Amino acid sequence: MAEQSLQQRNRKTLTKLVIGVVAMFGFAFAMVPLYNVLCDITGLNGKTNSSAAAGPTALDEDRLVTVQFVASNSRGMPWEFAPETRSLKIHPGEIKQVSFYVKNPTGEHMWAQTVPSVSPGVAAQYLKKTQCFCFDKQQLDAGSDESMPMIFYLDPEIPRHVTTVTLSYTIFDITDRVEAEQSAEKKDLAAR
């Protein structure tokens, strides 16, 4: 009798553990999409839009905001990557163009993708890019370099307490992924 009771308790404990593991996995799986939605709604973590914005409707000449530009490479990315302009002062609503320099010093053709971030996070929703290299994958032949433009403005509705905005880009090597996609497309076309 005591042995049967012990087996029932062990079975209940095992069932609770399995349910707990499944619930934790489900929660972890849902975290990334939930986090992205939260960031899009609130501007947290400085996530910016990944599509072109329309031009500004007004210009606030009563104030200047300093915009700083930072570039970094992800681990293992051999390209040289740097802003050609480190910072500038602009009026909210004023359209500006800056460029980022990239060079592929390797002996291989490579693909890259940049991911932007804005600090402070509240400023992300007010930074509007009308053209940006970050909207598309970038490719460079071995030894090539390029100046990649970005055209942007700050929405005049940006809060007055925001006096400095830092736009940071991290560049990632996506060569393997792009080549795998291209190979799959070629196989798909050959199968038709």
Secondary structure by P-SEA (a helix, b strand, c coil): caaaaaaaaaaaaaaaaaaaaaaaaaaaaaaaaaaaaaaaacccccccccccccccccccccbbbbbbbbbbbcccccccccccccbbbbcccbbbbbbbbbbccccccccbbbbbbbcccccccccccccccccbbbbbcccbbbbbbbbbbccccccccccbbbbbbbbbbaaaaaaaaaaaaaaaaaac
